[in-house]
Amino acid sequence: STQPAAYILMLVDTSVAGKVDTDAGAAAMSVRLAAQAEGIASCWLGNVDRAQLMAPLKIDAERFAPHPVIALGSPAMAARAVEMQDGSTAYYMEDRDTLCVPKRQQKDIVSWYG
């Protein structure tokens, strides 16, 4: 099936001071890496109606803010990183089962000084 088997809605406790975006991002990436290690596909969903997700859960929306939503399931296709061409980061299908994900070269995004 191409539908996710589960979703994780990560919540940030707004009563705790700190860099919540950094913490939530690190936690979400840890979940995704752990899933991948177990052969489970994941997808970070950014364009979701967080208020609609929170409503049926009866969570204190003044204290907890929804942050990343992660879908988990069986891989629907293979994906591979490819070198970006002509400045485009648009994904494309190489064949029926392989998604190509253009990436910038390390030398173009990292500078070392020292």
Phi and psi restraints in degrees (value plus and minus 20) as a CYANA .aco file:
   2 THR   PHI    -112.8   -72.8
   2 THR   PSI     -21.1    18.9
   3 GLN   PHI    -105.8   -65.8
   3 GLN   PSI     122.2   162.2
   4 PRO   PHI     -81.0   -41.0
   4 PRO   PSI     126.9   166.9
   5 ALA   PHI    -103.1   -63.1
   5 ALA   PSI     -45.4    -5.4
   6 ALA   PHI    -176.9  -136.9
   6 ALA   PSI     138.2   178.2
   7 TYR   PHI    -146.1  -106.1
   7 TYR   PSI     125.4   165.4
   8 ILE   PHI    -137.4   -97.4
   8 ILE   PSI     102.4   142.4
   9 LEU   PHI    -123.4   -83.4
   9 LEU   PSI      91.8   131.8
  10 MET   PHI    -108.4   -68.4
  10 MET   PSI     116.8   156.8
  11 LEU   PHI    -134.3   -94.3
  11 LEU   PSI     123.1   163.1
  12 VAL   PHI    -127.4   -87.4
  12 VAL   PSI     109.1   149.1
  13 ASP   PHI    -100.6   -60.6
  13 ASP   PSI      86.0   126.0
  14 THR   PHI     -92.0   -52.0
  14 THR   PSI     -29.1    10.9
  15 SER   PHI    -102.6   -62.6
  15 SER   PSI     -27.8    12.2
  16 VAL   PHI    -119.4   -79.4
  16 VAL   PSI     104.2   144.2
  17 ALA   PHI     -95.1   -55.1
  17 ALA   PSI     134.4   174.4
  18 GLY   PHI     117.5   157.5
  18 GLY   PSI    -189.5  -149.5
  19 LYS   PHI    -112.5   -72.5
  19 LYS   PSI      60.2   100.2
  20 VAL   PHI     -84.4   -44.4
  20 VAL   PSI     -54.4   -14.4
  21 ASP   PHI     -84.0   -44.0
  21 ASP   PSI     -61.6   -21.6
  22 THR   PHI     -85.4   -45.4
  22 THR   PSI     -65.8   -25.8
  23 ASP   PHI     -83.2   -43.2
  23 ASP   PSI     -65.5   -25.5
  24 ALA   PHI     -85.0   -45.0
  24 ALA   PSI     -59.8   -19.8
  25 GLY   PHI     -84.3   -44.3
  25 GLY   PSI     -62.6   -22.6
  26 ALA   PHI     -84.9   -44.9
  26 ALA   PSI     -61.4   -21.4
  27 ALA   PHI     -84.6   -44.6
  27 ALA   PSI     -63.5   -23.5
  28 ALA   PHI     -83.0   -43.0
  28 ALA   PSI     -62.4   -22.4
  29 MET   PHI     -86.2   -46.2
  29 MET   PSI     -56.4   -16.4
  30 SER   PHI     -82.7   -42.7
  30 SER   PSI     -61.4   -21.4
  31 VAL   PHI     -81.8   -41.8
  31 VAL   PSI     -64.9   -24.9
  32 ARG   PHI     -85.6   -45.6
  32 ARG   PSI     -60.7   -20.7
  33 LEU   PHI     -87.1   -47.1
  33 LEU   PSI     -60.3   -20.3
  34 ALA   PHI     -84.1   -44.1
  34 ALA   PSI     -60.5   -20.5
  35 ALA   PHI     -82.5   -42.5
  35 ALA   PSI     -65.9   -25.9
  36 GLN   PHI     -80.4   -40.4
  36 GLN   PSI     -59.8   -19.8
  37 ALA   PHI     -82.2   -42.2
  37 ALA   PSI     -44.8    -4.8
  38 GLU   PHI    -117.2   -77.2
  38 GLU   PSI     -13.5    26.5
  39 GLY   PHI      60.0   100.0
  39 GLY   PSI      -2.3    37.7
  40 ILE   PHI    -120.9   -80.9
  40 ILE   PSI     110.3   150.3
  41 ALA   PHI     -98.4   -58.4
  41 ALA   PSI     131.2   171.2
  42 SER   PHI    -162.7  -122.7
  42 SER   PSI     138.5   178.5
  43 CYS   PHI    -165.4  -125.4
  43 CYS   PSI     108.6   148.6
  44 TRP   PHI    -102.6   -62.6
  44 TRP   PSI      96.3   136.3
  45 LEU   PHI    -118.4   -78.4
  45 LEU   PSI      98.6   138.6
  46 GLY   PHI    -122.7   -82.7
  46 GLY   PSI     -50.1   -10.1
  47 ASN   PHI    -118.6   -78.6
  47 ASN   PSI      53.9    93.9
  48 VAL   PHI    -150.0  -110.0
  48 VAL   PSI     134.9   174.9
  49 ASP   PHI    -105.2   -65.2
  49 ASP   PSI      72.6   112.6
  50 ARG   PHI     -83.5   -43.5
  50 ARG   PSI     -56.9   -16.9
  51 ALA   PHI     -82.4   -42.4
  51 ALA   PSI     -60.5   -20.5
  52 GLN   PHI     -86.5   -46.5
  52 GLN   PSI     -56.3   -16.3
  53 LEU   PHI     -87.8   -47.8
  53 LEU   PSI     -57.1   -17.1
  54 MET   PHI     -94.6   -54.6
  54 MET   PSI     -54.1   -14.1
  55 ALA   PHI     -71.7   -31.7
  55 ALA   PSI     -72.6   -32.6
  56 PRO   PHI     -93.9   -53.9
  56 PRO   PSI     -32.1     7.9
  57 LEU   PHI    -104.1   -64.1
  57 LEU   PSI     -31.7     8.3
  58 LYS   PHI      33.9    73.9
  58 LYS   PSI      27.1    67.1
  59 ILE   PHI    -120.6   -80.6
  59 ILE   PSI     122.2   162.2
  60 ASP   PHI     -83.4   -43.4
  60 ASP   PSI      77.1   117.1
  61 ALA   PHI     -89.9   -49.9
  61 ALA   PSI     -35.9     4.1
  62 GLU   PHI     -99.9   -59.9
  62 GLU   PSI     -47.3    -7.3
  63 ARG   PHI    -115.7   -75.7
  63 ARG   PSI     -59.1   -19.1
  64 PHE   PHI    -130.8   -90.8
  64 PHE   PSI     109.1   149.1
  65 ALA   PHI    -128.5   -88.5
  65 ALA   PSI     111.0   151.0
  66 PRO   PHI     -87.8   -47.8
  66 PRO   PSI     120.8   160.8
  67 HIS   PHI    -146.0  -106.0
  67 HIS   PSI    -141.5  -101.5
  68 PRO   PHI     -85.5   -45.5
  68 PRO   PSI     126.4   166.4
  69 VAL   PHI    -135.7   -95.7
  69 VAL   PSI     109.3   149.3
  70 ILE   PHI    -141.6  -101.6
  70 ILE   PSI     107.5   147.5
  71 ALA   PHI    -114.4   -74.4
  71 ALA   PSI     119.5   159.5
  72 LEU   PHI    -145.2  -105.2
  72 LEU   PSI     124.2   164.2
  73 GLY   PHI     157.7   197.7
  73 GLY   PSI    -183.8  -143.8
  74 SER   PHI    -103.2   -63.2
  74 SER   PSI     120.8   160.8
  75 PRO   PHI     -81.3   -41.3
  75 PRO   PSI     108.7   148.7
  76 ALA   PHI    -105.7   -65.7
  76 ALA   PSI     -41.8    -1.8
  77 MET   PHI    -181.1  -141.1
  77 MET   PSI     147.4   187.4
  78 ALA   PHI    -105.1   -65.1
  78 ALA   PSI     132.1   172.1
  79 ALA   PHI    -151.4  -111.4
  79 ALA   PSI     125.0   165.0
  80 ARG   PHI    -162.8  -122.8
  80 ARG   PSI     123.3   163.3
  81 ALA   PHI     -97.0   -57.0
  81 ALA   PSI     117.5   157.5
  82 VAL   PHI    -151.2  -111.2
  82 VAL   PSI     138.2   178.2
  83 GLU   PHI     -88.1   -48.1
  83 GLU   PSI     114.9   154.9
  84 MET   PHI     -84.7   -44.7
  84 MET   PSI     116.6   156.6
  85 GLN   PHI    -136.6   -96.6
  85 GLN   PSI     114.9   154.9
  86 ASP   PHI      35.7    75.7
  86 ASP   PSI       9.9    49.9
  87 GLY   PHI      54.4    94.4
  87 GLY   PSI     -11.2    28.8
  88 SER   PHI    -115.9   -75.9
  88 SER   PSI     112.2   152.2
  89 THR   PHI    -126.6   -86.6
  89 THR   PSI      -3.2    36.8
  90 ALA   PHI     -88.6   -48.6
  90 ALA   PSI     109.7   149.7
  91 TYR   PHI     -90.6   -50.6
  91 TYR   PSI     132.9   172.9
  92 TYR   PHI    -171.7  -131.7
  92 TYR   PSI     139.5   179.5
  93 MET   PHI    -110.3   -70.3
  93 MET   PSI     108.0   148.0
  94 GLU   PHI    -100.8   -60.8
  94 GLU   PSI     -62.1   -22.1
  95 ASP   PHI    -167.5  -127.5
  95 ASP   PSI    -188.7  -148.7
  96 ARG   PHI     -82.0   -42.0
  96 ARG   PSI     -48.3    -8.3
  97 ASP   PHI    -138.9   -98.9
  97 ASP   PSI      -9.2    30.8
  98 THR   PHI    -149.8  -109.8
  98 THR   PSI      97.5   137.5
  99 LEU   PHI    -112.4   -72.4
  99 LEU   PSI     107.1   147.1
 100 CYS   PHI    -117.7   -77.7
 100 CYS   PSI     110.4   150.4
 101 VAL   PHI    -137.4   -97.4
 101 VAL   PSI      80.5   120.5
 102 PRO   PHI     -84.6   -44.6
 102 PRO   PSI     116.4   156.4
 103 LYS   PHI    -150.3  -110.3
 103 LYS   PSI     126.5   166.5
 104 ARG   PHI     -91.0   -51.0
 104 ARG   PSI     134.1   174.1
 105 GLN   PHI     -95.1   -55.1
 105 GLN   PSI     129.0   169.0
 106 GLN   PHI     -75.2   -35.2
 106 GLN   PSI     -61.4   -21.4
 107 LYS   PHI     -82.6   -42.6
 107 LYS   PSI     -41.0    -1.0
 108 ASP   PHI    -107.6   -67.6
 108 ASP   PSI     -33.6     6.4
 109 ILE   PHI    -142.9  -102.9
 109 ILE   PSI     -30.5     9.5
 110 VAL   PHI    -143.2  -103.2
 110 VAL   PSI     111.9   151.9
 111 SER   PHI    -138.6   -98.6
 111 SER   PSI     114.2   154.2
 112 TRP   PHI    -130.3   -90.3
 112 TRP   PSI     108.0   148.0
 113 TYR   PHI    -141.4  -101.4
 113 TYR   PSI     121.1   161.1
